[in-house]
Amino acid sequence: MEEHQGAKIFISVVVYRDFCDKEKSIQVQPFTNNKEEVLKFISSLSPFGGGDSPEDVCGGLEKALQQKWTSSAKYAILITDAPCHGKKY
């Protein structure tokens, strides 16, 4: 967009799974403006595990909020293929 020429876009990816997936239940690509680094991280992911259908959505969102957000403009996109744990959600 013309009004934002020269703007830098930083992307962080937080991948969450189920509690039982132990050390890989949450994986993080910290904020970077290097798109090749982000694509490499995403390409390294593969589906596995899962003790049940619900996933740790709240844990993933919590980890996303813990990232180093430095811009005043902040956007989060949640992509999920299963509901989260807990009846209240």
WOQUIMO-V942609 format. One record per pair of residues at least 12 apart in sequence whose C-alpha atoms are under 10 Angstrom apart, sorted by sequence separation. I is the first residue (numbers start at 1). J is the second residue. D is the distance in whole Angstrom. If there is no record, write none. Layout:
i->I j->J d->D
i->I j->J d->D
This chain:
i->14 j->26 d->7
i->15 j->27 d->5
i->16 j->28 d->9
i->29 j->41 d->7
i->64 j->76 d->8
i->14 j->27 d->6
i->15 j->28 d->6
i->28 j->41 d->9
i->29 j->42 d->9
i->13 j->27 d->8
i->14 j->28 d->5
i->15 j->29 d->9
i->27 j->41 d->10
i->13 j->28 d->6
i->14 j->29 d->6
i->61 j->76 d->9
i->12 j->28 d->7
i->13 j->29 d->5
i->14 j->30 d->8
i->12 j->29 d->5
i->13 j->30 d->7
i->61 j->78 d->8
i->11 j->29 d->8
i->12 j->30 d->5
i->13 j->31 d->8
i->27 j->45 d->9
i->60 j->78 d->9
i->11 j->30 d->8
i->12 j->31 d->4
i->13 j->32 d->10
i->10 j->30 d->9
i->11 j->31 d->5
i->12 j->32 d->7
i->10 j->31 d->6
i->11 j->32 d->5
i->12 j->33 d->9
i->57 j->78 d->9
i->9 j->31 d->9
i->10 j->32 d->5
i->11 j->33 d->6
i->57 j->79 d->10
i->9 j->32 d->8
i->10 j->33 d->4
i->11 j->34 d->8
i->57 j->80 d->8
i->8 j->32 d->10
i->9 j->33 d->6
i->10 j->34 d->8
i->11 j->35 d->8
i->24 j->48 d->10
i->25 j->49 d->9
i->8 j->33 d->7
i->9 j->34 d->9
i->10 j->35 d->9
i->13 j->38 d->8
i->24 j->49 d->10
i->25 j->50 d->9
i->55 j->80 d->9
i->57 j->82 d->9
i->59 j->84 d->10
i->9 j->35 d->9
i->11 j->37 d->10
i->12 j->38 d->8
i->55 j->81 d->9
i->56 j->82 d->9
i->57 j->83 d->8
i->58 j->84 d->7
i->11 j->38 d->8
i->15 j->42 d->9
i->21 j->48 d->8
i->22 j->49 d->10
i->54 j->81 d->9
i->55 j->82 d->6
i->56 j->83 d->9
i->57 j->84 d->5
i->58 j->85 d->8
i->10 j->38 d->10
i->13 j->41 d->8
i->14 j->42 d->10
i->21 j->49 d->6
i->53 j->81 d->9
i->54 j->82 d->6
i->55 j->83 d->6
i->56 j->84 d->6
i->57 j->85 d->7
i->58 j->86 d->10
i->13 j->42 d->8
i->20 j->49 d->8
i->21 j->50 d->6
i->53 j->82 d->6
i->54 j->83 d->5
i->55 j->84 d->5
i->56 j->85 d->6
i->15 j->45 d->9
i->17 j->47 d->9
i->19 j->49 d->10
i->20 j->50 d->7
i->21 j->51 d->8
i->25 j->55 d->9
i->26 j->56 d->9
i->52 j->82 d->10
i->53 j->83 d->7
i->54 j->84 d->5
i->55 j->85 d->6
i->56 j->86 d->10
i->17 j->48 d->9
i->18 j->49 d->8
i->19 j->50 d->8
i->20 j->51 d->6
i->25 j->56 d->8
i->26 j->57 d->10
i->53 j->84 d->9
i->54 j->85 d->5
i->55 j->86 d->10
i->58 j->89 d->10
i->17 j->49 d->8
i->18 j->50 d->5
i->19 j->51 d->8
i->20 j->52 d->9
i->28 j->60 d->9
i->53 j->85 d->9
i->54 j->86 d->9
i->17 j->50 d->7
i->18 j->51 d->7
i->19 j->52 d->10
i->26 j->59 d->8
i->27 j->60 d->9
i->52 j->85 d->10
i->17 j->51 d->10
i->18 j->52 d->8
i->25 j->59 d->9
i->26 j->60 d->7
i->30 j->64 d->9
i->18 j->53 d->8
i->19 j->54 d->10
i->20 j->55 d->10
i->25 j->60 d->9
i->28 j->63 d->8
i->18 j->54 d->7
i->19 j->55 d->7
i->20 j->56 d->10
i->27 j->63 d->9
i->28 j->64 d->8
i->31 j->67 d->7
i->17 j->54 d->9
i->18 j->55 d->5
i->19 j->56 d->6
i->26 j->63 d->8
i->30 j->67 d->7
i->31 j->68 d->7
i->17 j->55 d->5
i->18 j->56 d->5
i->29 j->67 d->9
i->30 j->68 d->8
i->31 j->69 d->8
i->16 j->55 d->7
i->17 j->56 d->6
i->18 j->57 d->9
i->28 j->67 d->9
i->30 j->69 d->10
i->31 j->70 d->10
i->16 j->56 d->6
i->17 j->57 d->8
i->19 j->59 d->9
i->15 j->56 d->10
i->16 j->57 d->7
i->18 j->59 d->9
i->15 j->57 d->9
i->16 j->58 d->9
i->17 j->59 d->9
i->16 j->59 d->7
i->17 j->60 d->8
i->15 j->59 d->10
i->16 j->60 d->5
i->14 j->59 d->10
i->15 j->60 d->7
i->16 j->61 d->9
i->14 j->60 d->6
i->15 j->61 d->10
i->13 j->60 d->10
i->14 j->61 d->8
i->16 j->63 d->9
i->14 j->62 d->10
i->15 j->63 d->9
i->14 j->63 d->7
i->15 j->64 d->9
i->14 j->64 d->6
i->13 j->64 d->8
i->14 j->65 d->10
i->12 j->64 d->8
i->14 j->67 d->9
i->13 j->67 d->10
i->12 j->67 d->8
i->12 j->68 d->9
i->12 j->69 d->9
i->11 j->69 d->10
i->10 j->69 d->9
i->10 j->70 d->10
i->10 j->71 d->9
i->9 j->71 d->10
i->13 j->76 d->10
i->17 j->80 d->10
i->11 j->75 d->10
i->12 j->76 d->9
i->13 j->77 d->10
i->14 j->78 d->10
i->15 j->79 d->10
i->16 j->80 d->9
i->11 j->76 d->10
i->15 j->80 d->10
i->17 j->82 d->10
i->18 j->84 d->9
i->19 j->85 d->10
i->17 j->84 d->10
i->18 j->85 d->9
